Amino acid sequence: MEHKNYWYGLLTDTLVDLSREEVGMKLAPGLALSWKALENDPKTWEFKLRQGVKFHNGEDFDADTVVFNMERNQKPELKLNLMIYLKEVTAKAVDKYTVRLTWPEPYPLAPARLQQLAIVPRKYIQEKGDEIMNTAPIGTGPYKFVKWAKDEYVEMAWAGSHWRLKTPPAKTIIQTVVPDISARVAVLKTEAADIIWGVPEDQVAELTKDPIVGIYNATGVSVPTFGISQMKEGPLRDKRVRLALNLAIDREKIVNTLFGGTYKVAAETVIPVAFGYDPTLKPYPYDHNKAKALLAEAGYPNGFETVIDMGKVSDSRYKESTQAIAEYLRQIGVKTTIRPQEAHPSWGDWGRDQRAANKGPEGIYLMGYCDCTLDASDTLVYYSKWDPKAGSGGLSYIEDDKLFKMIDESNVTTNVEKREKLLQQIMNYIHEQAYGIPLWHISHLWGYNKKKIKTLHCRSSNGFTWDLEVA
């Protein structure tokens, strides 16, 4: 249960927070009021902590708490999300409300990465054991845990006070699991629910006619992308072929047909609000004739055969869009066989399992490139060299030492302006080499009851993390 639920952001806090989306979705103070890399030691970051914060059980939050959390996230047996990023970090309490974290190399992404680290209570876990966070979790968030029924609902109650909220938007929050989107829309319209997530784009126009329904369009943090594997000899190792695949697809038409025109065609796998995004980079245009000409120039005038591997997807429209893309490729002579990989829980899990087994996709594969830290380095993990010890990187299935060197340099560059320019150069290089087929920038639609809620203020569309104003 730990760190895998949308409601966790209401129960726990992080050292670094996110600002509201309407002011740019930037890094903001959380349990840490400020942070800086030390001038005489760029590998070490110093965090000044918020004072007077208590966990829901009355336990104090302090520097020792942070040290405990950093060490806990390095335990391989717990398999916590941030282990691969924190496994070699040392933590030291300078005083009660100052902590220093040291990485093996300069690490400019430290504040952004810690935006994902939910802080949990030291003494409580030491007394009860790690598993207690799966059955009776405690945090410092605005709401405290009441009860949980697996695959049904979780109930939380206002914790009594919180540094972010003056007054609670509600004394009790119950998040229920309603997988069927039609049922989800129905509970909103009948006022059985006050907020729902995942409103279908093609229903927005009709829903907004209902006087009680409000819609909030939140920026997504991932870019659906088709990777192009170069693990075996063949046409996909030719840049002209990869460019042809990109030019063959009318992304704009797919977006308008399947996603109600709410998505924006992507030129790169970095989202617009992330550090390192290059607004001057333009999407590949739809150009059927040029795609055909490039294939002929590469020696494939009659096309070739390949496969499209697709991990488990919860949105049926991705199956439809994959079929549409397969048809566009067929029109330039590239015949594809779609192979669902339903045994894997996500796009990334399938790719990592392939790498871990020293295998790789034979052709094209659907992935979700995520910028959860709002930094281009998140998406560049997919393009970096495979690290078998960490179990990360290498999911682009290419070998390009020039690219690997640039990515490695960006990971240790602490000068902000230099690093941003380098990240943009990397994305331009990936685009020029056509190392993938970026599709579109997604958004997430929330529906809410306007009789009770004035508006939502999302902090991360990737999770159940929001503020709201009561009507």
C-alpha positions, 0 to 999 in steps of 0.5 A, spaced: 500 500 500 505 504 501 507 510 496 502 507 491 495 510 492 493 517 490 490 519 497 497 518 500 499 526 498 493 528 503 496 523 509 503 525 508 508 531 506 514 531 503 521 535 504 519 539 497 512 541 495 509 543 488 506 550 487 499 550 484 499 549 477 496 555 475 502 559 478 507 554 474 507 548 478 514 549 480 518 546 486 516 550 493 517 549 500 514 543 504 517 540 510 523 544 508 523 551 508 529 552 504 535 548 500 542 549 497 548 546 495 554 547 499 559 552 495 565 548 498 562 541 496 557 541 491 555 533 492 552 536 499 545 539 499 543 543 506 535 543 508 533 548 513 526 544 516 520 547 518 519 547 525 513 545 530 511 540 525 508 533 528 506 527 526 498 525 527 501 521 533 504 527 536 511 525 534 516 531 532 518 532 525 526 534 525 532 532 522 533 525 525 526 524 522 529 526 515 536 522 516 531 516 518 527 516 512 533 517 507 536 510 510 530 507 510 529 508 503 535 505 502 533 498 504 533 493 498 528 489 502 522 494 502 523 496 495 521 503 495 520 507 489 526 512 490 531 506 492 535 507 486 536 514 487 538 514 494 542 508 495 548 511 496 546 518 499 549 519 506 544 523 511 547 527 517 543 532 522 547 538 523 542 541 528 535 539 530 532 543 524 538 542 519 540 536 515 545 535 510 544 530 504 551 527 500 551 524 494 557 520 491 557 526 485 554 533 484 546 532 484 542 538 481 536 534 481 536 533 489 530 538 491 526 535 485 527 528 487 525 529 494 519 532 492 517 524 491 519 522 498 513 521 503 516 523 510 514 517 515 515 517 523 521 514 525 519 512 532 513 509 530 516 505 525 522 503 529 517 501 535 511 497 530 516 495 524 516 497 517 509 494 515 505 498 519 505 503 514 501 498 510 496 497 515 496 504 519 500 509 516 501 516 519 504 522 516 504 529 517 499 531 512 492 535 513 488 528 513 490 522 518 488 515 516 482 512 519 480 506 515 482 502 509 478 497 505 482 494 499 480 495 492 474 499 495 475 505 499 480 509 504 477 514 509 481 520 512 479 525 517 482 532 518 488 532 522 486 538 526 491 543 524 496 543 518 502 548 516 499 549 509 491 549 510 488 554 515 481 551 515 479 544 512 475 543 506 472 538 509 472 534 515 472 527 512 475 525 505 473 518 503 476 516 496 472 510 493 474 505 487 470 506 481 474 503 475 468 504 470 468 511 468 461 511 466 459 509 473 464 515 475 461 520 471 454 518 474 456 518 481 458 525 480 452 527 476 447 524 482 452 528 487 454 521 490 461 524 489 464 531 490 470 530 485 472 524 480 478 523 476 479 521 469 473 525 466 473 522 458 474 528 453 469 526 449 464 527 455 466 534 457 461 538 452 455 535 455 457 534 462 459 542 462 451 543 460 450 540 467 449 546 472 452 542 478 458 539 474 465 543 474 471 541 470 478 542 471 484 540 466 490 538 469 497 538 466 499 530 465 506 529 467 508 523 462 508 523 454 506 517 451 511 515 446 513 509 441 520 507 443 524 504 437 528 498 439 535 497 435 537 491 439 538 487 433 540 488 426 535 491 421 531 497 418 530 500 425 538 502 426 537 507 420 535 514 422 532 515 415 527 509 417 526 512 424 524 519 421 520 515 416 516 512 422 515 519 425 513 522 419 508 517 417 503 518 423 498 524 423 498 525 430 493 531 430 488 527 427 488 521 432 488 527 438 482 530 435 478 523 433 480 519 440 482 525 445 477 530 443 482 535 441 484 536 448 491 533 448 497 537 444 502 533 439 509 532 442 515 534 439 519 531 445 518 527 451 519 532 456 513 536 458 512 544 457 512 545 465 519 541 466 526 544 467 529 543 460 523 543 455 525 546 449 519 550 446 523 551 440 523 544 438 517 542 433 513 536 432 514 531 426 509 533 421 505 528 418 508 527 411 506 521 408 510 522 401 516 524 404 516 518 409 515 513 403 521 517 400 525 516 406 524 508 406 526 508 399 532 511 400 534 507 406 533 501 401 526 499 403 522 501 397 517 496 399 517 497 406 518 491 411 515 487 417 516 489 425 512 488 431 509 493 436 509 491 443 504 494 448 504 493 455 498 493 459 494 499 459 487 502 462 485 506 457 482 503 451 483 509 447 491 507 447 489 500 444 485 504 439 490 509 437 496 504 437 491 500 431 491 507 428 498 508 428 499 501 425 495 503 420 498 509 418 505 505 418 502 500 413 500 505 408 508 507 407 509 499 407 511 498 414 507 492 416 506 491 424 503 485 428 501 488 435 503 484 441 499 485 448 504 484 454 498 484 459 502 480 464 505 486 466 502 491 470 505 497 466 509 500 460 515 501 464 515 494 468 515 490 461 521 494 459 525 493 465 523 486 465 526 485 458 532 489 460 533 485 466 533 478 462 538 481 457 533 481 452 529 487 448 523 489 444 524 486 437 521 493 434 516 498 436 514 498 443 509 503 447 512 506 453 510 512 458 515 517 459 514 520 465 517 527 468 514 526 475 520 531 478 518 536 473 525 535 470 528 533 463 532 528 467 526 524 468 525 522 461 532 522 460 533 516 464 530 512 459 535 514 454 541 513 458 545 507 459 542 501 462 545 500 469 544 492 471 545 494 478 540 499 479 535 496 474 534 503 471 536 506 464 536 503 457 529 503 456 530 506 449 534 500 447 539 504 443 547 504 444 549 511 443 556 513 447 555 520 445 548 521 448 550 517 454 556 522 455 551 528 454 546 525 459 551 523 464 554 530 464 547 533 465 546 529 471 552 532 475 552 539 472 550 544 477 550 551 474 542 552 472 543 556 466 548 551 463 544 545 465 538 547 462 542 549 455 545 542 455 538 538 457 535 542 451 541 540 446 540 533 448 533 533 447 534 536 440 539 531 439 534 525 440 529 529 436 534 529 430 536 522 431 529 520 431 530 515 437 523 515 439 516 516 436 513 522 441 506 522 441 502 527 445 502 531 451 496 528 455 492 532 460 487 529 466 480 532 467 477 532 474 470 533 475 467 536 481 460 539 484 460 546 483 455 547 489 460 545 494 466 546 491 468 553 487 474 550 484 480 545 484 487 547 485 492 541 482 499 540 485 500 534 481 495 531 476 499 524 477 496 523 484 491 525 488 494 531 490 490 538 490 487 544 494 480 546 493 476 552 495 469 551 498 463 554 494 
